[in-house]
Amino acid sequence: MSKWLFIGDSITDSGRSQDPERLGSGYVRMIKDKLEKTVQVVNKGVSGNRITDLEKRWQKDVIEANPAVLSISIGINDVWRQLDHPEMKQVYPDDFKEIFERLLNQTSKLNTTLVLMEPTIINEDVHSKGNQMLVPYVEIVRRLAINYDAILVPTHSVFLEEVNQSDVNLTTDGVHMTEAGNKLMANTWLETCTPKLLR
């Protein structure tokens, strides 16, 4: 059975530790429910994670798991911590890029199809400080997708477009997803990835 592994922060985690299947109730669960039964979906999201936290668990959670497909969603906390915990040691764009490249270089030794998801949004206002600060991180993910021949899921672009066009709340607090936000993430992922992964 083909193993598809999703790794990231709380948006990916989505309460997986309370779920008997360890999938949570968010976009990963919604993707699993739409996929063929022949695919094994594994959720390795951890609330609060930044790219630095992914690096600490990369060997165990990714390399040793050796998935056929690896979907990475990271970057929101790397920006959000600059806003809500400025006293912390921060992960600025150059650090983010350097660590992300290191992880992708390690993964290139596996026979794994990479999926990179753009970081979504910080506040449902296109012009919020968080969304402006997020731009270089989104650009880094886009460039890495090209450089590492990964499938790019345009979640940031889709979320900004939806925020402009709709009054539906996509987040509960500017970051964490409502059901509508999770559906938008899942549908964007499926529309982007399944034509390439399930040929």
Number of C-alpha atoms within 10 A of each C-alpha: 9 12 17 20 24 22 24 25 23 23 28 28 25 25 17 22 13 11 11 8 12 17 25 21 18 24 25 27 21 19 18 18 11 11 14 9 11 9 13 15 24 20 22 22 28 20 16 16 21 23 23 16 13 23 15 10 12 17 15 10 18 20 17 10 14 19 24 18 18 20 23 23 24 28 25 28 23 22 23 20 17 17 13 10 10 10 9 9 9 18 19 14 20 12 14 22 20 12 17 19 17 12 18 15 12 13 20 13 10 14 11 17 18 22 23 23 26 27 26 26 27 24 19 22 14 16 12 13 12 20 23 13 18 24 16 16 22 24 15 18 27 19 15 18 20 11 10 16 13 21 20 21 26 20 23 19 14 16 21 17 12 17 17 12 9 9 9 11 16 25 18 13 12 15 19 21 23 17 17 14 23 24 18 19 27 21 17 18 23 19 11 16 16 11 9 10 12 8 5
